[in-house]
């Protein structure tokens, strides 16, 4: 089935690696062009080389920087001559229990994870026409807290509620807004979290045992779900929180 992505152009933030890069790969494979961002110039260059410079462009940018929205919008229009959608992904905030997380860590995460995402959509959504799409990469912490990730538990649910609000606000213009809730996907971030356990291998076995499919997800499986939500094939899907977690979330 064609997703109808041929000739379209998307901006993906925090997409020099991990879930963002996997989403960019799925979009490019389906015929779209992408602008990917990241804070590390070498990682951004490597991502563009991997995706193919004829269909991908890179911008070194931080979601927390107020100048990022204008930079990425200018890049996608200059390079591809159109703008069809936005995937807002950020690196995971620092881990830690509530009692251990500092005020500075909360402020830094709020600037990048929360305010940066809000600013991007606020400034880029007006440039989307009928058929445009926005998707946030959030976390299963939207519906159930994850032990040791207090900042994520605090900020992600707020963005989920804003996803619902934006779906109401942008829907009359034909612009859809959704969010993805990844669970345990085989990325550097998840491997790092596992490594913090006293016995990382045992931690992984326990985590896999709590997933109905009994395994971690592959980045390309997440990317396929993201590409679908951004595509015209999901033209009547909006305001949805889509878990990509192998069935780990039991809540409705």
Secondary structure, 3 states (H helix, E strand, C coil): CCCCCCCCEEEECCCCCHHHHHHHHHHHHCCCEEEEEECCHHHHHHHHHHHCCCCEEEEECCCCCCCHHHHHHHHHHHHHCCCCEEEECCCCCCCECCCCCCHHHHHHHHHHHHHHHHHHHHHHHHHCCCCCEEEEECCHHHCCCCCCEHHHHHHHHHHHHHHHHHHHHHHCCCCEEEEEEECCECCHHHHHHHHCCCCHHHHHHHHHHCCCCCCCECHHHHHHHHHHHHCHHHCCCCCCEEEECCCCCCCC
